[in-house]
């Protein structure tokens, strides 16, 4: 029990510290990284332009969750379809909540102009690869924090088992006293040839006192 408890305590403690560190650190990183990515992204009032490479995926963020109709015009006037997002994505940016309202994939390298109607205020264009890593941490961090709670309970259990095992090793059970005789009660004479022990009882190795006849 002592060895198992020690292993459980040390292993659980390491996992708890690691999960908390990665969970809290992941949230801090995701928030700071996401804000930095959005701040550096192209933006404009209901319209914005961006230089992109062929095959890149871009997200359109706005300050309102309204699903506006957005269009993207690429090099040589080619129109690229801007799809509505299949899942929601939002976060706080400079005390303002921004929402993903569209996404598109470039078909050639060059400049793309994106416009949205009706007017949904300032829009921001963010490359998907840059922001997806941020949201991966935001999703994983809560699971790591929950895991740290369970590993913390395992650490506590290991500590209890470890302490119990150490206590038992320091204080082993007291063995029964030696001797083959049986103590006689009041009024029982000693057996023939038996030498009484201290207090009138038979000593170790002496035959027991005879039992009275009914």
C-alpha positions as CSV (number, residue, x, y, z in Angstrom):
1,X,0.0,0.0,0.0
2,X,2.8,2.4,0.9
3,X,4.6,1.9,-2.4
4,X,1.4,2.1,-4.5
5,X,0.3,5.2,-2.7
6,X,3.7,6.9,-3.2
7,X,3.6,6.2,-6.9
8,X,0.0,7.4,-7.2
9,X,0.8,10.6,-5.3
10,X,3.9,11.5,-7.3
11,X,2.4,10.7,-10.7
12,X,-0.8,12.5,-9.9
13,X,1.0,15.5,-8.7
14,X,3.1,15.8,-11.8
15,X,0.0,15.3,-14.1
16,X,-1.9,17.9,-12.1
17,X,0.8,20.6,-12.3
18,X,1.3,19.9,-16.0
19,X,-2.4,20.0,-16.9
20,X,-2.9,23.2,-15.0
21,X,0.1,24.8,-16.5
22,X,-0.9,23.9,-20.1
23,X,-4.6,24.7,-19.5
24,X,-4.0,28.1,-18.0
25,X,-1.1,28.9,-20.3
26,X,-3.1,27.7,-23.3
27,X,-5.9,30.1,-22.5
28,X,-3.5,33.1,-22.0
29,X,-1.7,32.2,-25.3
30,X,-4.9,31.8,-27.2
31,X,-6.3,35.1,-26.1
32,X,-3.1,37.1,-26.7
33,X,-2.4,35.3,-30.0
34,X,-6.0,35.8,-31.3
35,X,-6.0,39.4,-30.4
36,X,-2.7,39.9,-32.2
37,X,-3.8,38.1,-35.3
38,X,-7.0,40.1,-35.6
39,X,-5.3,43.4,-34.9
40,X,-2.8,42.8,-37.7
41,X,-5.5,41.6,-40.2
42,X,-6.8,43.8,-43.0
43,X,-10.0,45.6,-42.1
44,X,-12.4,48.2,-43.4
45,X,-16.0,49.6,-43.2
46,X,-18.1,46.8,-44.7
47,X,-15.3,46.2,-47.2
48,X,-11.6,45.2,-47.1
49,X,-8.8,44.0,-49.4
50,X,-6.1,41.5,-48.8
51,X,-3.1,40.1,-50.7
52,X,-3.4,36.3,-50.7
53,X,-1.7,33.2,-52.2
54,X,-3.5,30.5,-54.2
55,X,-5.5,28.0,-52.2
56,X,-5.6,30.0,-48.9
57,X,-8.6,30.0,-46.7
58,X,-9.8,33.3,-45.1
59,X,-12.4,34.1,-42.5
60,X,-14.5,37.3,-42.5
61,X,-15.1,38.7,-39.0
62,X,-17.6,41.5,-38.2
63,X,-18.8,43.2,-35.0
64,X,-22.3,41.9,-35.4
65,X,-23.4,38.2,-35.8
66,X,-25.7,39.2,-38.7
67,X,-25.2,36.8,-41.6
68,X,-24.6,39.3,-44.3
69,X,-24.2,38.5,-48.0
70,X,-20.5,38.9,-48.7
71,X,-18.7,38.7,-52.1
72,X,-15.0,38.4,-52.9
73,X,-13.5,39.7,-56.1
74,X,-10.1,38.3,-57.0
75,X,-7.5,39.0,-59.6
76,X,-8.8,39.8,-63.1
77,X,-12.2,40.4,-61.7
78,X,-12.9,36.7,-60.9
79,X,-15.6,36.4,-58.2
80,X,-15.0,33.9,-55.4
81,X,-17.9,32.6,-53.4
82,X,-18.0,33.6,-49.7
83,X,-19.7,30.9,-47.7
84,X,-21.5,31.2,-44.5
85,X,-19.6,29.5,-41.7
86,X,-20.8,26.0,-40.7
87,X,-20.0,26.7,-37.0
88,X,-19.9,29.8,-34.8
89,X,-16.6,31.4,-33.9
90,X,-16.3,34.6,-31.8
91,X,-14.1,36.3,-29.3
92,X,-13.4,39.6,-27.6
93,X,-11.2,42.1,-29.3
94,X,-10.4,45.5,-27.9
95,X,-13.5,45.4,-25.6
96,X,-15.6,44.4,-28.7
97,X,-17.0,41.0,-29.6
98,X,-16.3,40.0,-33.2
99,X,-18.0,37.2,-35.0
100,X,-17.1,35.0,-38.0
101,X,-19.7,35.8,-40.7
102,X,-18.1,34.2,-43.8
103,X,-15.2,32.3,-45.2
104,X,-13.7,31.9,-48.7
105,X,-10.8,30.1,-50.4
106,X,-8.6,31.9,-52.9
107,X,-8.3,30.5,-56.4
108,X,-5.2,32.4,-57.5
109,X,-2.5,34.6,-56.0
110,X,-3.2,38.3,-55.9
111,X,-5.4,40.9,-54.3
112,X,-9.0,40.1,-53.2
113,X,-11.6,42.7,-52.4
114,X,-14.4,41.7,-50.0
115,X,-17.6,43.6,-49.6
116,X,-20.6,42.8,-47.4
117,X,-24.2,43.9,-47.5
118,X,-26.1,45.1,-45.6
119,X,-23.6,47.3,-43.8
120,X,-22.3,45.3,-40.8
121,X,-19.7,47.8,-39.7
122,X,-16.0,47.1,-39.7
123,X,-15.0,43.7,-41.2
124,X,-11.7,42.0,-40.7
125,X,-10.1,39.4,-42.9
126,X,-8.1,36.7,-41.0
127,X,-6.2,33.8,-42.5
128,X,-7.7,30.5,-41.3
129,X,-4.4,28.8,-40.5
130,X,-3.4,31.6,-38.2
131,X,-6.6,31.7,-36.1
132,X,-7.4,28.0,-36.1
133,X,-4.4,27.2,-33.8
134,X,-5.7,29.8,-31.4
135,X,-9.1,28.3,-31.2
136,X,-7.6,24.8,-30.8
137,X,-6.1,26.0,-27.5
138,X,-9.3,27.6,-26.4
139,X,-11.1,24.2,-26.9
140,X,-8.4,22.1,-25.3
141,X,-7.6,24.3,-22.3
142,X,-10.9,23.6,-20.4
143,X,-10.5,19.9,-20.9
144,X,-7.0,20.1,-19.4
145,X,-8.3,22.1,-16.4
146,X,-11.0,19.5,-15.8
147,X,-8.4,16.7,-16.1
148,X,-6.3,18.4,-13.5
149,X,-9.2,18.2,-11.0
150,X,-9.4,14.4,-11.4
151,X,-5.7,14.0,-11.3
152,X,-5.7,16.2,-8.1
153,X,-8.2,13.8,-6.5
154,X,-5.9,10.9,-7.5
155,X,-3.0,12.7,-5.9
156,X,-4.9,13.2,-2.7
157,X,-5.9,9.5,-2.6
158,X,-2.2,8.5,-3.2
159,X,-1.1,10.7,-0.3
160,X,-3.7,9.1,2.0
161,X,-2.6,5.6,1.0
162,X,1.1,6.5,1.4
163,X,0.6,7.9,4.9
164,X,-1.5,4.9,6.0
165,X,1.2,2.5,4.7
166,X,4.0,4.4,6.5
167,X,1.9,4.4,9.7
168,X,1.4,0.6,9.6
169,X,5.2,0.0,9.0
170,X,6.1,2.1,12.0
171,X,3.5,0.6,14.3
172,X,3.1,-3.1,13.4
173,X,0.3,-5.1,15.1
174,X,1.2,-6.4,18.6
175,X,1.7,-10.2,18.6
176,X,-0.3,-12.3,21.1
177,X,1.5,-13.1,24.4
178,X,3.3,-16.5,24.5
179,X,2.2,-19.4,26.7
180,X,0.1,-22.5,26.5
181,X,-1.8,-22.4,29.7
182,X,-5.3,-21.1,30.3
183,X,-6.0,-18.7,33.1
184,X,-8.2,-20.1,35.8
185,X,-11.1,-18.2,37.2
186,X,-11.8,-17.7,40.9
187,X,-12.4,-21.0,42.8
188,X,-10.6,-23.2,40.3
189,X,-7.8,-25.2,41.9
190,X,-4.6,-25.7,40.0
191,X,-4.0,-29.0,38.1
192,X,-2.0,-31.7,39.9
193,X,1.7,-30.9,39.5
194,X,1.1,-27.4,38.1
195,X,3.1,-24.6,39.4
196,X,1.1,-21.4,39.9
197,X,2.4,-18.4,38.2
198,X,2.2,-14.8,39.4
199,X,-1.1,-14.0,41.0
200,X,-2.0,-17.7,41.5
201,X,-2.4,-18.5,37.7
202,X,-0.6,-21.3,35.9
203,X,2.7,-20.2,34.3
204,X,3.7,-20.7,30.7
205,X,3.9,-24.3,29.7
206,X,1.9,-25.5,32.8
207,X,-1.2,-27.7,32.4
208,X,-4.5,-25.9,32.8
209,X,-6.5,-26.0,36.0
210,X,-9.2,-28.7,36.0
211,X,-12.7,-27.6,35.3
212,X,-15.2,-28.2,38.2
213,X,-17.7,-31.0,37.8
214,X,-21.3,-30.1,37.5
